[in-house]
Amino acid sequence: MSDWIYYYEDNKQTALKRINNMALSNGYSRELNCWVNKYLDPFSVARTIAEERRRSLDPFSRIRMEAEKDLEFTLLRANKKDRNNCDIIFFESNLLLMFNLMLKHIRTA
C-alpha cells in the first residue's frame, strides 16, 4: 500500500477513537461511526467513485454532496447536549475537511 493510504487509514482510526472518547449520545455516536467508516475509508470511497463513474459525469462532485448530506443527517440522531457542544462542531468540520482532502488526493492519483 502506498503511504497516502496509510495516512488516510490513520485519519479514519483517529476519528473513530475520538468519537468513542467523546461524551456523545449512543445514536449520534453510532451515526458518526457509520459516516467515518463510509467516507474516511479510502477503499470504500474509491469503490464508490468507480461505481459512480458509470452513472455520472462527475462522480467526485456527487460523492462530495452525498458525504455532506449524510453528515448533516447524523445530526438528526444528536440530542440537545450533542448539538450544543462546540467541540463536536469543530470535529465535524474536521471530518469533512479530511474527507475533501482524501477525495482530492484520489482524484489526482
Biopython code that builds the backbone (N, CA, C, O; Angstrom):
import numpy as np
from Bio.PDB.StructureBuilder import StructureBuilder

atoms = [
    (1, "MET", "N", (0.841, -1.187, 0.000)),
    (1, "MET", "CA", (0.000, 0.000, 0.000)),
    (1, "MET", "C", (0.880, 1.242, 0.000)),
    (1, "MET", "O", (1.968, 1.261, 0.574)),
    (2, "SER", "N", (0.385, 2.255, -0.647)),
    (2, "SER", "CA", (1.157, 3.491, -0.698)),
    (2, "SER", "C", (1.021, 4.268, 0.612)),
    (2, "SER", "O", (0.129, 4.011, 1.421)),
    (3, "ASP", "N", (1.920, 5.210, 0.791)),
    (3, "ASP", "CA", (1.957, 5.991, 2.032)),
    (3, "ASP", "C", (0.675, 6.781, 2.255)),
    (3, "ASP", "O", (0.229, 6.930, 3.393)),
    (4, "TRP", "N", (0.078, 7.286, 1.182)),
    (4, "TRP", "CA", (-1.116, 8.104, 1.379)),
    (4, "TRP", "C", (-2.279, 7.267, 1.892)),
    (4, "TRP", "O", (-3.130, 7.775, 2.623)),
    (5, "ILE", "N", (-2.328, 5.999, 1.521)),
    (5, "ILE", "CA", (-3.398, 5.136, 2.032)),
    (5, "ILE", "C", (-3.221, 4.924, 3.528)),
    (5, "ILE", "O", (-4.193, 4.968, 4.282)),
    (6, "TYR", "N", (-1.978, 4.695, 3.963)),
    (6, "TYR", "CA", (-1.715, 4.569, 5.402)),
    (6, "TYR", "C", (-2.122, 5.839, 6.138)),
    (6, "TYR", "O", (-2.692, 5.783, 7.228)),
    (7, "TYR", "N", (-1.825, 6.975, 5.535)),
    (7, "TYR", "CA", (-2.159, 8.266, 6.151)),
    (7, "TYR", "C", (-3.671, 8.400, 6.342)),
    (7, "TYR", "O", (-4.126, 8.779, 7.421)),
    (8, "TYR", "N", (-4.442, 8.096, 5.315)),
    (8, "TYR", "CA", (-5.894, 8.244, 5.408)),
    (8, "TYR", "C", (-6.525, 7.162, 6.285)),
    (8, "TYR", "O", (-7.537, 7.410, 6.941)),
    (9, "GLU", "N", (-5.941, 5.978, 6.300)),
    (9, "GLU", "CA", (-6.414, 4.943, 7.231)),
    (9, "GLU", "C", (-6.167, 5.384, 8.672)),
    (9, "GLU", "O", (-7.000, 5.155, 9.549)),
    (10, "ASP", "N", (-5.023, 6.015, 8.909)),
    (10, "ASP", "CA", (-4.716, 6.530, 10.246)),
    (10, "ASP", "C", (-5.700, 7.634, 10.636)),
    (10, "ASP", "O", (-6.152, 7.687, 11.780)),
    (11, "ASN", "N", (-6.031, 8.510, 9.694)),
    (11, "ASN", "CA", (-7.037, 9.551, 9.954)),
    (11, "ASN", "C", (-8.365, 8.927, 10.361)),
    (11, "ASN", "O", (-9.021, 9.391, 11.293)),
    (12, "LYS", "N", (-8.750, 7.879, 9.657)),
    (12, "LYS", "CA", (-10.011, 7.198, 9.956)),
    (12, "LYS", "C", (-9.981, 6.611, 11.364)),
    (12, "LYS", "O", (-10.922, 6.796, 12.135)),
    (13, "GLN", "N", (-8.912, 5.909, 11.698)),
    (13, "GLN", "CA", (-8.805, 5.296, 13.029)),
    (13, "GLN", "C", (-8.782, 6.348, 14.131)),
    (13, "GLN", "O", (-9.381, 6.154, 15.189)),
    (14, "THR", "N", (-8.095, 7.458, 13.889)),
    (14, "THR", "CA", (-8.053, 8.547, 14.868)),
    (14, "THR", "C", (-9.444, 9.137, 15.079)),
    (14, "THR", "O", (-9.837, 9.423, 16.210)),
    (15, "ALA", "N", (-10.186, 9.318, 13.991)),
    (15, "ALA", "CA", (-11.549, 9.854, 14.095)),
    (15, "ALA", "C", (-12.446, 8.903, 14.882)),
    (15, "ALA", "O", (-13.237, 9.344, 15.715)),
    (16, "LEU", "N", (-12.329, 7.611, 14.624)),
    (16, "LEU", "CA", (-13.146, 6.633, 15.346)),
    (16, "LEU", "C", (-12.818, 6.627, 16.841)),
    (16, "LEU", "O", (-13.715, 6.541, 17.679)),
    (17, "LYS", "N", (-11.540, 6.717, 17.163)),
    (17, "LYS", "CA", (-11.140, 6.774, 18.578)),
    (17, "LYS", "C", (-11.685, 8.029, 19.240)),
    (17, "LYS", "O", (-12.157, 7.994, 20.376)),
    (18, "ARG", "N", (-11.615, 9.135, 18.516)),
    (18, "ARG", "CA", (-12.104, 10.404, 19.072)),
    (18, "ARG", "C", (-13.608, 10.332, 19.340)),
    (18, "ARG", "O", (-14.078, 10.803, 20.375)),
    (19, "ILE", "N", (-14.351, 9.752, 18.421)),
    (19, "ILE", "CA", (-15.801, 9.606, 18.613)),
    (19, "ILE", "C", (-16.083, 8.775, 19.861)),
    (19, "ILE", "O", (-16.954, 9.117, 20.661)),
    (20, "ASN", "N", (-15.345, 7.693, 20.018)),
    (20, "ASN", "CA", (-15.562, 6.820, 21.174)),
    (20, "ASN", "C", (-15.185, 7.488, 22.488)),
    (20, "ASN", "O", (-15.717, 7.130, 23.539)),
    (21, "ASN", "N", (-14.271, 8.458, 22.441)),
    (21, "ASN", "CA", (-13.837, 9.141, 23.662)),
    (21, "ASN", "C", (-14.645, 10.395, 23.981)),
    (21, "ASN", "O", (-14.485, 10.976, 25.054)),
    (22, "MET", "N", (-15.504, 10.813, 23.068)),
    (22, "MET", "CA", (-16.328, 11.996, 23.313)),
    (22, "MET", "C", (-17.614, 11.579, 24.028)),
    (22, "MET", "O", (-18.121, 10.473, 23.839)),
    (23, "ALA", "N", (-18.114, 12.470, 24.833)),
    (23, "ALA", "CA", (-19.364, 12.195, 25.561)),
    (23, "ALA", "C", (-20.549, 12.516, 24.652)),
    (23, "ALA", "O", (-21.141, 13.592, 24.737)),
    (24, "LEU", "N", (-20.879, 11.572, 23.789)),
    (24, "LEU", "CA", (-21.969, 11.750, 22.829)),
    (24, "LEU", "C", (-23.063, 10.734, 23.113)),
    (24, "LEU", "O", (-22.819, 9.690, 23.718)),
    (25, "SER", "N", (-24.269, 11.053, 22.671)),
    (25, "SER", "CA", (-25.363, 10.092, 22.806)),
    (25, "SER", "C", (-25.054, 8.864, 21.944)),
    (25, "SER", "O", (-24.306, 8.947, 20.970)),
    (26, "ASN", "N", (-25.636, 7.740, 22.315)),
    (26, "ASN", "CA", (-25.362, 6.484, 21.604)),
    (26, "ASN", "C", (-25.748, 6.553, 20.131)),
    (26, "ASN", "O", (-24.989, 6.115, 19.267)),
    (27, "GLY", "N", (-26.924, 7.102, 19.844)),
    (27, "GLY", "CA", (-27.381, 7.178, 18.460)),
    (27, "GLY", "C", (-26.495, 8.054, 17.601)),
    (27, "GLY", "O", (-26.159, 7.697, 16.473)),
    (28, "TYR", "N", (-26.121, 9.196, 18.135)),
    (28, "TYR", "CA", (-25.269, 10.122, 17.391)),
    (28, "TYR", "C", (-23.878, 9.529, 17.185)),
    (28, "TYR", "O", (-23.303, 9.632, 16.102)),
    (29, "SER", "N", (-23.353, 8.916, 18.219)),
    (29, "SER", "CA", (-22.044, 8.271, 18.127)),
    (29, "SER", "C", (-22.058, 7.175, 17.066)),
    (29, "SER", "O", (-21.119, 7.055, 16.279)),
    (30, "ARG", "N", (-23.115, 6.383, 17.044)),
    (30, "ARG", "CA", (-23.251, 5.306, 16.063)),
    (30, "ARG", "C", (-23.312, 5.873, 14.638)),
    (30, "ARG", "O", (-22.674, 5.343, 13.729)),
    (31, "GLU", "N", (-24.077, 6.947, 14.451)),
    (31, "GLU", "CA", (-24.185, 7.560, 13.124)),
    (31, "GLU", "C", (-22.849, 8.143, 12.659)),
    (31, "GLU", "O", (-22.480, 8.009, 11.493)),
    (32, "LEU", "N", (-22.127, 8.789, 13.577)),
    (32, "LEU", "CA", (-20.809, 9.324, 13.221)),
    (32, "LEU", "C", (-19.843, 8.199, 12.863)),
    (32, "LEU", "O", (-19.060, 8.328, 11.922)),
    (33, "ASN", "N", (-19.895, 7.101, 13.609)),
    (33, "ASN", "CA", (-19.050, 5.942, 13.287)),
    (33, "ASN", "C", (-19.346, 5.426, 11.884)),
    (33, "ASN", "O", (-18.426, 5.119, 11.126)),
    (34, "CYS", "N", (-20.617, 5.330, 11.541)),
    (34, "CYS", "CA", (-21.006, 4.876, 10.199)),
    (34, "CYS", "C", (-20.489, 5.830, 9.132)),
    (34, "CYS", "O", (-19.985, 5.397, 8.096)),
    (35, "TRP", "N", (-20.616, 7.135, 9.391)),
    (35, "TRP", "CA", (-20.150, 8.130, 8.425)),
    (35, "TRP", "C", (-18.642, 7.996, 8.219)),
    (35, "TRP", "O", (-18.168, 7.986, 7.083)),
    (36, "VAL", "N", (-17.904, 7.895, 9.296)),
    (36, "VAL", "CA", (-16.442, 7.775, 9.200)),
    (36, "VAL", "C", (-16.057, 6.510, 8.444)),
    (36, "VAL", "O", (-15.174, 6.546, 7.587)),
    (37, "ASN", "N", (-16.707, 5.395, 8.750)),
    (37, "ASN", "CA", (-16.374, 4.140, 8.067)),
    (37, "ASN", "C", (-16.718, 4.175, 6.584)),
    (37, "ASN", "O", (-16.097, 3.472, 5.787)),
    (38, "LYS", "N", (-17.689, 4.977, 6.215)),
    (38, "LYS", "CA", (-18.066, 5.069, 4.805)),
    (38, "LYS", "C", (-17.236, 6.104, 4.050)),
    (38, "LYS", "O", (-16.797, 5.843, 2.930)),
    (39, "TYR", "N", (-17.017, 7.267, 4.645)),
    (39, "TYR", "CA", (-16.423, 8.372, 3.898)),
    (39, "TYR", "C", (-14.962, 8.669, 4.222)),
    (39, "TYR", "O", (-14.333, 9.440, 3.497)),
    (40, "LEU", "N", (-14.407, 8.097, 5.266)),
    (40, "LEU", "CA", (-12.982, 8.302, 5.535)),
    (40, "LEU", "C", (-12.165, 7.045, 5.249)),
    (40, "LEU", "O", (-10.970, 6.996, 5.541)),
    (41, "ASP", "N", (-12.803, 6.046, 4.685)),
    (41, "ASP", "CA", (-12.108, 4.827, 4.276)),
    (41, "ASP", "C", (-11.727, 4.980, 2.800)),
    (41, "ASP", "O", (-12.607, 5.020, 1.940)),
    (42, "PRO", "N", (-10.423, 5.065, 2.497)),
    (42, "PRO", "CA", (-10.027, 5.304, 1.101)),
    (42, "PRO", "C", (-10.491, 4.207, 0.146)),
    (42, "PRO", "O", (-10.778, 4.487, -1.017)),
    (43, "PHE", "N", (-10.568, 2.967, 0.619)),
    (43, "PHE", "CA", (-11.010, 1.872, -0.245)),
    (43, "PHE", "C", (-12.501, 1.983, -0.550)),
    (43, "PHE", "O", (-12.924, 1.763, -1.685)),
    (44, "SER", "N", (-13.282, 2.321, 0.448)),
    (44, "SER", "CA", (-14.721, 2.487, 0.269)),
    (44, "SER", "C", (-15.020, 3.647, -0.681)),
    (44, "SER", "O", (-15.873, 3.534, -1.561)),
    (45, "VAL", "N", (-14.318, 4.749, -0.496)),
    (45, "VAL", "CA", (-14.536, 5.926, -1.352)),
    (45, "VAL", "C", (-14.116, 5.621, -2.787)),
    (45, "VAL", "O", (-14.827, 5.977, -3.727)),
    (46, "ALA", "N", (-12.974, 4.967, -2.966)),
    (46, "ALA", "CA", (-12.510, 4.625, -4.318)),
    (46, "ALA", "C", (-13.498, 3.686, -5.008)),
    (46, "ALA", "O", (-13.758, 3.820, -6.203)),
    (47, "ARG", "N", (-14.043, 2.740, -4.251)),
    (47, "ARG", "CA", (-15.032, 1.806, -4.806)),
    (47, "ARG", "C", (-16.305, 2.555, -5.212)),
    (47, "ARG", "O", (-16.874, 2.292, -6.271)),
    (48, "THR", "N", (-16.742, 3.479, -4.372)),
    (48, "THR", "CA", (-17.938, 4.266, -4.674)),
    (48, "THR", "C", (-17.719, 5.128, -5.912)),
    (48, "THR", "O", (-18.614, 5.255, -6.748)),
    (49, "ILE", "N", (-16.543, 5.714, -6.029)),
    (49, "ILE", "CA", (-16.228, 6.538, -7.207)),
    (49, "ILE", "C", (-16.252, 5.681, -8.467)),
    (49, "ILE", "O", (-16.784, 6.102, -9.494)),
    (50, "ALA", "N", (-15.681, 4.487, -8.395)),
    (50, "ALA", "CA", (-15.678, 3.590, -9.556)),
    (50, "ALA", "C", (-17.106, 3.243, -9.979)),
    (50, "ALA", "O", (-17.401, 3.190, -11.173)),
    (51, "GLU", "N", (-17.987, 3.010, -9.015)),
    (51, "GLU", "CA", (-19.390, 2.714, -9.334)),
    (51, "GLU", "C", (-20.091, 3.937, -9.913)),
    (51, "GLU", "O", (-20.878, 3.820, -10.852)),
    (52, "GLU", "N", (-19.804, 5.109, -9.351)),
    (52, "GLU", "CA", (-20.454, 6.345, -9.807)),
    (52, "GLU", "C", (-19.991, 6.760, -11.198)),
    (52, "GLU", "O", (-20.732, 7.430, -11.917)),
    (53, "ARG", "N", (-18.787, 6.375, -11.588)),
    (53, "ARG", "CA", (-18.278, 6.744, -12.918)),
    (53, "ARG", "C", (-19.175, 6.201, -14.024)),
    (53, "ARG", "O", (-19.272, 6.794, -15.098)),
    (54, "ARG", "N", (-19.822, 5.090, -13.761)),
    (54, "ARG", "CA", (-20.723, 4.501, -14.761)),
    (54, "ARG", "C", (-22.018, 5.288, -14.892)),
    (54, "ARG", "O", (-22.657, 5.282, -15.945)),
    (55, "ARG", "N", (-22.405, 5.975, -13.800)),
    (55, "ARG", "CA", (-23.704, 6.660, -13.771)),
    (55, "ARG", "C", (-23.617, 8.173, -13.891)),
    (55, "ARG", "O", (-24.600, 8.823, -14.248)),
    (56, "SER", "N", (-22.463, 8.737, -13.600)),
    (56, "SER", "CA", (-22.370, 10.193, -13.505)),
    (56, "SER", "C", (-21.141, 10.708, -14.245)),
    (56, "SER", "O", (-20.107, 10.043, -14.304)),
    (57, "LEU", "N", (-21.277, 11.898, -14.803)),
    (57, "LEU", "CA", (-20.134, 12.518, -15.468)),
    (57, "LEU", "C", (-19.116, 13.045, -14.465)),
    (57, "LEU", "O", (-17.921, 13.096, -14.754)),
    (58, "ASP", "N", (-19.588, 13.432, -13.297)),
    (58, "ASP", "CA", (-18.698, 13.951, -12.258)),
    (58, "ASP", "C", (-18.936, 13.197, -10.944)),
    (58, "ASP", "O", (-19.654, 13.684, -10.071)),
    (59, "PRO", "N", (-18.337, 12.018, -10.806)),
    (59, "PRO", "CA", (-18.579, 11.221, -9.599)),
    (59, "PRO", "C", (-18.031, 11.881, -8.332)),
    (59, "PRO", "O", (-18.548, 11.647, -7.240)),
    (60, "PHE", "N", (-16.996, 12.698, -8.472)),
    (60, "PHE", "CA", (-16.398, 13.338, -7.298)),
    (60, "PHE", "C", (-17.344, 14.363, -6.684)),
    (60, "PHE", "O", (-17.472, 14.451, -5.463)),
    (61, "SER", "N", (-17.995, 15.125, -7.529)),
    (61, "SER", "CA", (-18.959, 16.107, -7.039)),
    (61, "SER", "C", (-20.139, 15.407, -6.368)),
    (61, "SER", "O", (-20.628, 15.843, -5.326)),
    (62, "ARG", "N", (-20.574, 14.341, -6.972)),
    (62, "ARG", "CA", (-21.729, 13.608, -6.426)),
    (62, "ARG", "C", (-21.417, 12.993, -5.064)),
    (62, "ARG", "O", (-22.229, 13.093, -4.144)),
    (63, "ILE", "N", (-20.264, 12.365, -4.924)),
    (63, "ILE", "CA", (-19.934, 11.752, -3.640)),
    (63, "ILE", "C", (-19.668, 12.823, -2.583)),
    (63, "ILE", "O", (-19.941, 12.608, -1.402)),
    (64, "ARG", "N", (-19.144, 13.962, -2.994)),
    (64, "ARG", "CA", (-18.937, 15.066, -2.044)),
    (64, "ARG", "C", (-20.276, 15.555, -1.498)),
    (64, "ARG", "O", (-20.419, 15.781, -0.297)),
    (65, "MET", "N", (-21.253, 15.717, -2.385)),
    (65, "MET", "CA", (-22.582, 16.150, -1.947)),
    (65, "MET", "C", (-23.226, 15.111, -1.031)),
    (65, "MET", "O", (-23.855, 15.466, -0.034)),
    (66, "GLU", "N", (-23.072, 13.841, -1.363)),
    (66, "GLU", "CA", (-23.632, 12.778, -0.526)),
    (66, "GLU", "C", (-22.993, 12.777, 0.859)),
    (66, "GLU", "O", (-23.682, 12.603, 1.864)),
    (67, "ALA", "N", (-21.689, 12.971, 0.910)),
    (67, "ALA", "CA", (-20.986, 12.987, 2.202)),
    (67, "ALA", "C", (-21.468, 14.152, 3.057)),
    (67, "ALA", "O", (-21.697, 13.995, 4.257)),
    (68, "GLU", "N", (-21.620, 15.318, 2.441)),
    (68, "GLU", "CA", (-22.098, 16.487, 3.187)),
    (68, "GLU", "C", (-23.514, 16.260, 3.703)),
    (68, "GLU", "O", (-23.818, 16.571, 4.855)),
    (69, "LYS", "N", (-24.382, 15.714, 2.842)),
    (69, "LYS", "CA", (-25.761, 15.441, 3.256)),
    (69, "LYS", "C", (-25.814, 14.406, 4.368)),
    (69, "LYS", "O", (-26.540, 14.570, 5.349)),
    (70, "ASP", "N", (-25.044, 13.344, 4.211)),
    (70, "ASP", "CA", (-25.040, 12.294, 5.231)),
    (70, "ASP", "C", (-24.529, 12.810, 6.569)),
    (70, "ASP", "O", (-25.031, 12.411, 7.619)),
    (71, "LEU", "N", (-23.537, 13.693, 6.541)),
    (71, "LEU", "CA", (-23.039, 14.262, 7.794)),
    (71, "LEU", "C", (-24.107, 15.148, 8.435)),
    (71, "LEU", "O", (-24.246, 15.171, 9.658)),
    (72, "GLU", "N", (-24.856, 15.872, 7.611)),
    (72, "GLU", "CA", (-25.962, 16.671, 8.146)),
    (72, "GLU", "C", (-27.041, 15.769, 8.753)),
    (72, "GLU", "O", (-27.626, 16.109, 9.782)),
    (73, "PHE", "N", (-27.301, 14.633, 8.126)),
    (73, "PHE", "CA", (-28.315, 13.714, 8.644)),
    (73, "PHE", "C", (-27.901, 13.071, 9.962)),
    (73, "PHE", "O", (-28.760, 12.654, 10.739)),
    (74, "THR", "N", (-26.605, 12.985, 10.225)),
    (74, "THR", "CA", (-26.178, 12.428, 11.517)),
    (74, "THR", "C", (-26.689, 13.294, 12.657)),
    (74, "THR", "O", (-26.912, 12.801, 13.763)),
    (75, "LEU", "N", (-26.876, 14.584, 12.391)),
    (75, "LEU", "CA", (-27.373, 15.490, 13.431)),
    (75, "LEU", "C", (-28.786, 15.149, 13.878)),
    (75, "LEU", "O", (-29.194, 15.518, 14.980)),
    (76, "LEU", "N", (-29.529, 14.456, 13.045)),
    (76, "LEU", "CA", (-30.881, 14.057, 13.439)),
    (76, "LEU", "C", (-30.857, 13.114, 14.634)),
    (76, "LEU", "O", (-31.829, 13.038, 15.385)),
    (77, "ARG", "N", (-29.767, 12.403, 14.813)),
    (77, "ARG", "CA", (-29.627, 11.481, 15.937)),
    (77, "ARG", "C", (-28.997, 12.145, 17.166)),
    (77, "ARG", "O", (-28.891, 11.530, 18.227)),
    (78, "ALA", "N", (-28.582, 13.399, 17.013)),
    (78, "ALA", "CA", (-27.937, 14.107, 18.125)),
    (78, "ALA", "C", (-28.989, 14.661, 19.080)),
    (78, "ALA", "O", (-30.039, 15.145, 18.656)),
    (79, "ASN", "N", (-28.693, 14.584, 20.361)),
    (79, "ASN", "CA", (-29.597, 15.195, 21.332)),
    (79, "ASN", "C", (-29.172, 16.650, 21.564)),
    (79, "ASN", "O", (-28.210, 17.124, 20.958)),
    (80, "LYS", "N", (-29.880, 17.344, 22.428)),
    (80, "LYS", "CA", (-29.611, 18.770, 22.654)),
    (80, "LYS", "C", (-28.189, 18.991, 23.173)),
    (80, "LYS", "O", (-27.519, 19.941, 22.767)),
    (81, "LYS", "N", (-27.735, 18.127, 24.056)),
    (81, "LYS", "CA", (-26.381, 18.259, 24.604)),
    (81, "LYS", "C", (-25.333, 18.112, 23.499)),
    (81, "LYS", "O", (-24.350, 18.852, 23.467)),
    (82, "ASP", "N", (-25.551, 17.147, 22.589)),
    (82, "ASP", "CA", (-24.625, 16.952, 21.469)),
    (82, "ASP", "C", (-24.561, 18.192, 20.585)),
    (82, "ASP", "O", (-23.481, 18.607, 20.167)),
    (83, "ARG", "N", (-25.718, 18.780, 20.304)),
    (83, "ARG", "CA", (-25.780, 19.926, 19.396)),
    (83, "ARG", "C", (-25.167, 21.187, 19.985)),
    (83, "ARG", "O", (-24.719, 22.061, 19.242)),
    (84, "ASN", "N", (-25.141, 21.292, 21.306)),
    (84, "ASN", "CA", (-24.599, 22.488, 21.949)),
    (84, "ASN", "C", (-23.115, 22.374, 22.279)),
    (84, "ASN", "O", (-22.552, 23.279, 22.894)),
    (85, "ASN", "N", (-22.484, 21.296, 21.888)),
    (85, "ASN", "CA", (-21.075, 21.066, 22.171)),
    (85, "ASN", "C", (-20.222, 21.693, 21.066)),
    (85, "ASN", "O", (-20.283, 21.262, 19.914)),
    (86, "CYS", "N", (-19.430, 22.703, 21.413)),
    (86, "CYS", "CA", (-18.576, 23.379, 20.420)),
    (86, "CYS", "C", (-17.546, 22.424, 19.823)),
    (86, "CYS", "O", (-17.221, 22.515, 18.639)),
    (87, "ASP", "N", (-17.035, 21.509, 20.648)),
    (87, "ASP", "CA", (-16.020, 20.573, 20.160)),
    (87, "ASP", "C", (-16.547, 19.713, 19.023)),
    (87, "ASP", "O", (-15.816, 19.419, 18.077)),
    (88, "ILE", "N", (-17.800, 19.310, 19.104)),
    (88, "ILE", "CA", (-18.344, 18.441, 18.064)),
    (88, "ILE", "C", (-18.526, 19.214, 16.755)),
    (88, "ILE", "O", (-18.394, 18.642, 15.673)),
    (89, "ILE", "N", (-18.823, 20.496, 16.849)),
    (89, "ILE", "CA", (-18.952, 21.318, 15.635)),
    (89, "ILE", "C", (-17.614, 21.386, 14.909)),
    (89, "ILE", "O", (-17.550, 21.223, 13.690)),
    (90, "PHE", "N", (-16.548, 21.627, 15.664)),
    (90, "PHE", "CA", (-15.213, 21.657, 15.063)),
    (90, "PHE", "C", (-14.811, 20.274, 14.557)),
    (90, "PHE", "O", (-14.187, 20.148, 13.503)),
    (91, "PHE", "N", (-15.169, 19.251, 15.305)),
    (91, "PHE", "CA", (-14.835, 17.884, 14.904)),
    (91, "PHE", "C", (-15.513, 17.531, 13.582)),
    (91, "PHE", "O", (-14.879, 16.960, 12.695)),
    (92, "GLU", "N", (-16.794, 17.866, 13.444)),
    (92, "GLU", "CA", (-17.497, 17.586, 12.185)),
    (92, "GLU", "C", (-16.867, 18.350, 11.024)),
    (92, "GLU", "O", (-16.767, 17.826, 9.915)),
    (93, "SER", "N", (-16.447, 19.579, 11.276)),
    (93, "SER", "CA", (-15.762, 20.352, 10.234)),
    (93, "SER", "C", (-14.472, 19.663, 9.823)),
    (93, "SER", "O", (-14.138, 19.602, 8.639)),
    (94, "ASN", "N", (-13.750, 19.146, 10.810)),
    (94, "ASN", "CA", (-12.507, 18.437, 10.505)),
    (94, "ASN", "C", (-12.764, 17.138, 9.754)),
    (94, "ASN", "O", (-11.985, 16.763, 8.877)),
    (95, "LEU", "N", (-13.847, 16.450, 10.091)),
    (95, "LEU", "CA", (-14.199, 15.233, 9.356)),
    (95, "LEU", "C", (-14.424, 15.550, 7.882)),
    (95, "LEU", "O", (-13.928, 14.851, 6.999)),
    (96, "LEU", "N", (-15.172, 16.603, 7.635)),
    (96, "LEU", "CA", (-15.446, 16.991, 6.253)),
    (96, "LEU", "C", (-14.169, 17.435, 5.543)),
    (96, "LEU", "O", (-13.980, 17.138, 4.364)),
    (97, "LEU", "N", (-13.304, 18.135, 6.245)),
    (97, "LEU", "CA", (-12.024, 18.547, 5.665)),
    (97, "LEU", "C", (-11.175, 17.329, 5.310)),
    (97, "LEU", "O", (-10.604, 17.270, 4.221)),
    (98, "MET", "N", (-11.087, 16.357, 6.220)),
    (98, "MET", "CA", (-10.310, 15.143, 5.939)),
    (98, "MET", "C", (-10.877, 14.407, 4.733)),
    (98, "MET", "O", (-10.128, 13.900, 3.898)),
    (99, "PHE", "N", (-12.210, 14.352, 4.646)),
    (99, "PHE", "CA", (-12.838, 13.697, 3.501)),
    (99, "PHE", "C", (-12.490, 14.426, 2.204)),
    (99, "PHE", "O", (-12.120, 13.789, 1.217)),
    (100, "ASN", "N", (-12.605, 15.750, 2.198)),
    (100, "ASN", "CA", (-12.322, 16.514, 0.982)),
    (100, "ASN", "C", (-10.864, 16.401, 0.560)),
    (100, "ASN", "O", (-10.568, 16.346, -0.633)),
    (101, "LEU", "N", (-9.951, 16.367, 1.523)),
    (101, "LEU", "CA", (-8.533, 16.189, 1.189)),
    (101, "LEU", "C", (-8.284, 14.811, 0.585)),
    (101, "LEU", "O", (-7.533, 14.678, -0.381)),
    (102, "MET", "N", (-8.912, 13.793, 1.150)),
    (102, "MET", "CA", (-8.754, 12.445, 0.612)),
    (102, "MET", "C", (-9.360, 12.357, -0.789)),
    (102, "MET", "O", (-8.773, 11.751, -1.686)),
    (103, "LEU", "N", (-10.518, 12.954, -0.972)),
    (103, "LEU", "CA", (-11.171, 12.938, -2.278)),
    (103, "LEU", "C", (-10.306, 13.635, -3.324)),
    (103, "LEU", "O", (-10.187, 13.164, -4.455)),
    (104, "LYS", "N", (-9.711, 14.747, -2.943)),
    (104, "LYS", "CA", (-8.815, 15.469, -3.859)),
    (104, "LYS", "C", (-7.610, 14.605, -4.213)),
    (104, "LYS", "O", (-7.179, 14.575, -5.366)),
    (105, "HIS", "N", (-7.068, 13.904, -3.219)),
    (105, "HIS", "CA", (-5.919, 13.036, -3.467)),
    (105, "HIS", "C", (-6.296, 11.891, -4.409)),
    (105, "HIS", "O", (-5.537, 11.560, -5.320)),
    (106, "ILE", "N", (-7.453, 11.294, -4.193)),
    (106, "ILE", "CA", (-7.904, 10.203, -5.066)),
    (106, "ILE", "C", (-8.115, 10.726, -6.484)),
    (106, "ILE", "O", (-7.789, 10.045, -7.457)),
    (107, "ARG", "N", (-8.649, 11.910, -6.595)),
    (107, "ARG", "CA", (-8.909, 12.499, -7.916)),
    (107, "ARG", "C", (-7.614, 12.725, -8.693)),
    (107, "ARG", "O", (-7.568, 12.508, -9.903)),
    (108, "THR", "N", (-6.572, 13.158, -8.002)),
    (108, "THR", "CA", (-5.304, 13.444, -8.684)),
    (108, "THR", "C", (-4.431, 12.207, -8.854)),
    (108, "THR", "O", (-3.463, 12.234, -9.614)),
    (109, "ALA", "N", (-4.764, 11.122, -8.154)),
    (109, "ALA", "CA", (-3.935, 9.895, -8.241)),
    (109, "ALA", "C", (-4.220, 9.134, -9.521)),
    (109, "ALA", "O", (-3.621, 8.086, -9.763)),
]
sb = StructureBuilder()
sb.init_structure("model")
sb.init_model(0)
sb.init_chain("A")
sb.init_seg("    ")
for serial, (resi, resn, name, xyz) in enumerate(atoms, 1):
    if name == "N":
        sb.init_residue(resn, " ", resi, " ")
    sb.init_atom(name, np.array(xyz, "f"), 0.0, 1.0, " ", f" {name:<3s}", serial, name[0])
structure = sb.get_structure()
